[in-house]
Amino acid sequence: MNAFTASDLEAASLLAPARHDHGAPPAATPPPASGGQGRHAVRLAGTGGGFSRGTSLRPQESDDTRLALVRERFLSAEPIEPGLVRDTILASWWRCREWHVAAGRIDLSYVRDPDRDTPLARSALPVLQNLRESLAGEPVSVVLADGAGVVLSRLTADHHLERHLDGVQLAPGFSYAEQFAGTNGIGMALESGRAAHVSGHEHYAEQLGDLAGAGVPVRHPISGQVIGAVGFTCWRRDAGRLLIALAQSAAGQVTQGLLNDSSAGEVRLLQEYLRACRHTRACPVDLRGWVV
């Protein structure tokens, strides 16, 4: 259950953020109001695979400098030219502005002591601990958050990175939901229900500008509800293109663990649902009050 292949672990040194917008230009105006589909209507573009080892996606320093200037223009309410920032990031910035998230600092309130005696924590912690051992010595942190963005566990193999993460309060008991910490991989994954990556000055908060991160939501295998997220964080300068793939692999293993931890009755209910979907276009959507 917790085995990672060599190709999975190559991600530790290949974390450069890839574009997942498929070239779609960003909107320079606020995203439309929610149409009743979840917490916000804004959704991330598909994360589609297709990484090529022959193509370097490592951002140039000038790119991040230019992005820092674009971020400053946005914070000053100045117009932004299309194509200078990904549309998913721009949509997140608009949400942060609406929530009055502080852009100049990270100053979070301690939410609560992490509850590690939950199905999510029990299924995820062995996976994350296995990852930490496999990534020993690499400047990468593996984070588990619950559905509210509260960090349940943070495993870091690099002491310098660990101290920095303490300074920005990416630590157990603090929430990295987008409405509190601004644009970040974990927060965007929970807000959108899709895999997300954020690098450098794509972060809304200035203090996160030296970091890069990827977040993947964890859905309950029976209900389909997002119950948490797995996140990976590293220095921006070390970022490589497969960080999000590693996060997806870990989230998949956590989901399998949740399925193994489910009761026999819940598994039978899921099997009946899948059987119905194979035989009709109108699949049932209500499983004991859950929307799938």
C-alpha positions as CSV (number, residue, x, y, z in Angstrom):
1,M,0.0,0.0,0.0
2,N,2.8,2.4,0.9
3,A,5.4,1.5,-1.8
4,F,6.6,4.3,-4.1
5,T,8.3,3.5,-7.3
6,A,11.6,5.0,-8.4
7,S,9.8,7.3,-10.9
8,D,7.6,8.6,-8.0
9,L,10.6,9.5,-6.0
10,E,12.3,11.2,-8.9
11,A,9.8,14.0,-8.2
12,A,11.9,15.1,-5.2
13,S,14.3,16.8,-7.6
14,L,11.9,17.7,-10.4
15,L,9.5,20.1,-8.8
16,A,9.3,22.9,-11.3
17,P,5.6,23.9,-11.7
18,A,4.1,23.0,-15.0
19,R,1.2,24.9,-16.6
20,H,-2.1,23.1,-16.1
21,D,-4.2,25.7,-17.8
22,H,-3.5,24.4,-21.3
23,G,-2.6,27.9,-22.4
24,A,-5.9,29.5,-21.5
25,P,-5.4,33.3,-21.0
26,P,-6.4,34.6,-17.6
27,A,-9.3,36.9,-17.1
28,A,-8.4,40.4,-15.9
29,T,-11.7,40.8,-14.2
30,P,-13.1,39.1,-11.1
31,P,-14.4,35.6,-11.6
32,P,-18.2,35.2,-11.8
33,A,-20.2,34.7,-8.7
34,S,-21.0,31.2,-7.6
35,G,-23.7,29.4,-9.5
36,G,-24.5,27.2,-6.5
37,Q,-21.8,24.6,-7.5
38,G,-19.9,24.2,-4.3
39,R,-18.4,26.9,-2.2
40,H,-17.3,28.9,-5.3
41,A,-17.9,28.6,-9.0
42,V,-14.2,29.0,-9.8
43,R,-12.6,25.7,-10.6
44,L,-9.1,24.7,-11.5
45,A,-8.3,23.7,-15.1
46,G,-7.6,20.0,-15.6
47,T,-4.2,18.8,-14.4
48,G,-3.6,16.5,-17.4
49,G,-0.5,14.4,-17.5
50,G,2.1,14.2,-20.3
51,F,5.2,15.3,-18.5
52,S,8.3,15.0,-20.7
53,R,11.7,14.4,-19.2
54,G,13.3,16.0,-22.3
55,T,11.6,19.4,-21.7
56,S,12.8,21.6,-18.8
57,L,10.0,23.5,-17.2
58,R,12.2,25.1,-14.6
59,P,11.1,28.8,-14.4
60,Q,13.8,31.5,-15.0
61,E,14.5,34.0,-12.3
62,S,13.3,36.8,-14.6
63,D,9.9,35.0,-14.8
64,D,9.4,35.2,-11.0
65,T,10.6,38.8,-10.9
66,R,8.0,39.6,-13.5
67,L,5.4,37.7,-11.6
68,A,6.3,39.7,-8.4
69,L,5.6,42.9,-10.3
70,V,2.3,41.5,-11.6
71,R,1.3,40.6,-8.1
72,E,2.1,44.1,-6.9
73,R,0.0,45.6,-9.6
74,F,-2.9,43.4,-8.6
75,L,-2.5,44.4,-4.9
76,S,-2.5,48.0,-6.0
77,A,-5.7,47.5,-7.9
78,E,-3.9,48.3,-11.2
79,P,-4.9,46.6,-14.5
80,I,-3.1,43.3,-15.4
81,E,-2.3,42.4,-19.0
82,P,-3.7,39.0,-20.1
83,G,-1.2,36.1,-20.1
84,L,1.1,37.3,-17.3
85,V,-0.4,35.1,-14.6
86,R,-2.3,31.8,-14.8
87,D,-6.0,32.1,-14.7
88,T,-6.4,29.7,-11.7
89,I,-3.9,31.9,-9.7
90,L,-5.7,35.1,-10.7
91,A,-9.0,33.6,-9.6
92,S,-7.5,32.7,-6.2
93,W,-6.1,36.2,-5.8
94,W,-9.6,37.6,-6.4
95,R,-11.0,35.3,-3.7
96,C,-8.2,36.4,-1.3
97,R,-9.1,40.0,-2.0
98,E,-12.7,39.4,-1.3
99,W,-11.8,37.7,2.0
100,H,-9.5,40.5,3.0
101,V,-6.5,38.1,3.4
102,A,-3.4,39.9,4.5
103,A,-0.9,40.0,1.6
104,G,2.1,41.3,3.5
105,R,2.4,38.8,6.3
106,I,1.3,35.4,7.6
107,D,-0.4,35.8,11.0
108,L,-2.7,32.8,11.6
109,S,-4.6,31.9,14.7
110,Y,-4.1,28.5,16.2
111,V,-7.3,26.6,15.4
112,R,-7.1,23.4,17.5
113,D,-5.0,20.5,18.4
114,P,-4.8,18.1,15.5
115,D,-7.1,15.0,15.8
116,R,-5.0,12.1,14.5
117,D,-7.5,9.5,15.5
118,T,-9.7,9.9,12.4
119,P,-10.0,7.7,9.3
120,L,-8.2,10.3,7.3
121,A,-5.3,10.5,9.7
122,R,-5.1,6.7,10.3
123,S,-5.0,6.1,6.5
124,A,-2.6,8.9,5.6
125,L,0.1,8.9,8.3
126,P,1.7,5.6,7.3
127,V,1.8,6.8,3.7
128,L,3.4,10.1,4.7
129,Q,5.9,8.5,7.1
130,N,7.0,6.1,4.3
131,L,7.4,9.1,2.0
132,R,9.5,11.0,4.6
133,E,11.9,8.0,4.9
134,S,12.1,7.7,1.1
135,L,12.9,11.5,0.8
136,A,15.4,11.6,3.6
137,G,17.8,14.5,3.2
138,E,15.6,16.2,0.5
139,P,14.3,19.7,1.1
140,V,10.7,18.7,0.8
141,S,7.9,18.7,3.4
142,V,4.9,16.4,3.3
143,V,1.7,17.9,4.8
144,L,-1.7,16.4,5.7
145,A,-4.6,18.8,6.2
146,D,-8.2,18.1,7.1
147,G,-11.2,19.4,5.1
148,A,-11.0,22.8,6.8
149,G,-7.4,23.2,5.9
150,V,-6.1,22.5,9.5
151,V,-2.7,20.9,9.3
152,L,-2.8,17.5,11.0
153,S,0.8,16.4,10.3
154,R,3.9,17.9,8.7
155,L,6.9,15.7,8.0
156,T,10.1,17.5,6.9
157,A,13.5,15.9,6.2
158,D,15.4,19.3,6.0
159,H,15.9,21.3,9.2
160,H,16.3,24.7,7.4
161,L,13.0,24.2,5.5
162,E,11.3,23.1,8.7
163,R,12.3,26.3,10.5
164,H,11.1,28.3,7.6
165,L,7.7,26.5,7.7
166,D,7.4,27.2,11.4
167,G,7.9,30.9,10.7
168,V,5.1,30.9,8.2
169,Q,2.9,28.8,10.5
170,L,2.5,25.9,8.0
171,A,2.4,23.7,11.1
172,P,0.0,21.4,12.9
173,G,-3.0,23.1,14.4
174,F,-3.0,26.1,11.9
175,S,-5.3,26.3,8.9
176,Y,-3.9,26.8,5.5
177,A,-7.3,27.2,3.9
178,E,-7.2,29.8,1.2
179,Q,-9.4,32.3,3.2
180,F,-6.8,32.4,5.9
181,A,-3.4,31.8,4.3
182,G,-4.1,33.1,0.8
183,T,-3.2,31.4,-2.4
184,N,-1.3,28.2,-1.7
185,G,-1.3,24.6,-2.9
186,I,-3.3,23.0,-0.1
187,G,-5.8,25.9,0.1
188,M,-6.5,25.9,-3.6
189,A,-6.9,22.1,-3.7
190,L,-9.5,22.3,-0.9
191,E,-11.3,25.3,-2.5
192,S,-11.5,23.9,-6.0
193,G,-11.6,20.1,-5.3
194,R,-8.8,19.7,-7.9
195,A,-5.0,19.3,-7.8
196,A,-3.2,22.6,-7.6
197,H,0.4,23.9,-7.6
198,V,1.6,27.4,-6.6
199,S,5.2,28.7,-7.0
200,G,7.0,31.8,-5.8
201,H,5.1,35.0,-6.1
202,E,2.0,33.2,-7.2
203,H,1.4,33.0,-3.5
204,Y,-0.8,35.8,-2.3
205,A,1.2,36.3,1.0
206,E,4.6,37.8,0.5
207,Q,6.2,35.5,3.1
208,L,5.5,32.4,1.0
209,G,7.3,33.8,-2.0
210,D,10.4,31.6,-1.5
211,L,8.3,28.4,-1.5
212,A,6.6,26.2,-4.1
213,G,3.9,23.7,-3.2
214,A,1.4,21.3,-4.6
215,G,-1.8,20.1,-3.1
216,V,-4.2,17.3,-4.0
217,P,-7.6,16.8,-2.4
218,V,-8.5,13.6,-0.7
219,R,-12.0,12.4,-1.3
220,H,-13.8,9.8,0.8
221,P,-14.1,6.8,-1.5
222,I,-17.7,6.2,-0.5
223,S,-19.2,9.6,-0.2
224,G,-17.0,11.4,-2.7
225,Q,-16.7,14.4,-0.3
226,V,-13.4,16.2,0.0
227,I,-12.2,15.4,3.6
228,G,-8.7,16.7,3.4
229,A,-5.6,17.3,1.3
230,V,-2.1,16.0,0.9
231,G,0.5,18.7,0.2
232,F,4.2,18.9,-0.7
233,T,6.2,22.0,-0.1
234,C,9.8,22.8,-1.1
235,W,12.0,25.9,-1.8
236,R,11.0,27.7,-5.0
237,R,14.5,27.3,-6.3
238,D,14.3,23.5,-6.0
239,A,10.9,23.2,-7.6
240,G,10.5,20.6,-10.4
241,R,7.8,19.5,-12.6
242,L,6.7,16.2,-10.9
243,L,5.8,17.5,-7.5
244,I,2.1,17.5,-8.2
245,A,2.4,13.9,-9.6
246,L,4.0,12.8,-6.3
247,A,1.2,14.4,-4.4
248,Q,-1.4,12.7,-6.6
249,S,0.3,9.3,-6.0
250,A,0.2,9.9,-2.2
251,A,-3.4,11.0,-2.2
252,G,-4.4,7.9,-4.2
253,Q,-2.7,5.7,-1.6
254,V,-4.6,7.6,1.2
255,T,-7.9,7.1,-0.6
256,Q,-7.2,3.3,-0.9
257,G,-6.4,3.2,2.8
258,L,-9.8,4.9,3.5
259,L,-11.5,2.3,1.3
260,N,-9.8,-0.5,3.2
261,D,-10.9,1.1,6.5
262,S,-14.5,1.4,5.4
263,S,-17.2,-0.9,6.7
264,A,-18.4,-3.9,4.7
265,G,-21.8,-2.2,4.4
266,E,-20.3,0.9,2.9
267,V,-18.3,-1.1,0.4
268,R,-21.3,-3.0,-0.7
269,L,-23.2,0.3,-1.1
270,L,-20.4,1.6,-3.3
271,Q,-20.4,-1.6,-5.4
272,E,-24.2,-1.3,-6.0
273,Y,-23.7,2.3,-7.0
274,L,-21.0,1.4,-9.5
275,R,-23.1,-1.5,-10.9
276,A,-26.0,0.9,-11.4
277,C,-23.8,3.3,-13.3
278,R,-22.7,0.6,-15.7
279,H,-26.3,-0.1,-16.7
280,T,-28.0,3.3,-16.8
281,R,-27.2,6.9,-17.7
282,A,-29.0,8.2,-14.7
283,C,-26.8,7.1,-11.8
284,P,-28.1,7.4,-8.3
285,V,-26.5,10.3,-6.4
286,D,-27.8,9.9,-2.9
287,L,-25.9,7.4,-0.8
288,R,-27.2,7.5,2.8
289,G,-27.5,11.2,2.4
290,W,-24.1,11.7,0.7
291,V,-23.7,13.2,-2.8
292,V,-21.3,11.3,-4.9
